[in-house]
Amino acid sequence: MKKQMLFVGILIIGVHNLYGSIDSDRIEQKLAYAAPKAFGSFMMFKDRINPQGLDEWNAAIDEGKNIVIVANKKSKKVQNYSRRIDNANNELINAIKLAYNTMFMPFTNVDALSNEQVVANLRHKKKFTALFAKIKDDANQLKKEIKKSKLSEGNVADVLAVYIANYADNAMNSLDYWTSVKSSKFYISPLVVDPDESIRGWKVKRDVIKES
């Protein structure tokens, strides 16, 4: 619950602090309104992505990119940043959809998961956590480059990167929440072990012993 409060707090706090502008304030407000509508208010994966909310989210992303492009017409860096923002945003949306369709939607009308389904969800959680972590890292790296570039309206691009990174982080924390709360039907006990992982771990250990 402490982790849940942390990431919710991060999303509520203004992302640009001292670097804000009229344009970045407007884009941030649009993203702050669209994001919970698209992905969920506090906890993601309660339902599939809301189409109207997603349209509003994408519209705010596109508006932000256009502001930066117009302000830096001759900058090759802006084209690179714009492409990477698009990629990160598309990867985030696709990962959220895939995680929901894989780990949650199939069990909408199920009271409890079988042991096999729990093990399968453990594998899926590892895969999606790694995917969201990569999206977050890529967005944070882009944010660093944007800050160093000193582009005109760079604070707008910064807002876009920060929101994408925050919602990738939100997705990871949401996966943790649903699989760590005992009252959730998606709960995965710490005692649950992926048999394939156990076998691979044993083989690695055996090989190391042979070589030593």
Summary of the structure (lengths in Angstrom):
residues: 212
radius of gyration: 19.9
end to end distance: 44.2
largest distance: 64.7
contacts: 635
relative contact order: 0.15
helix: 77%
strand: 0%
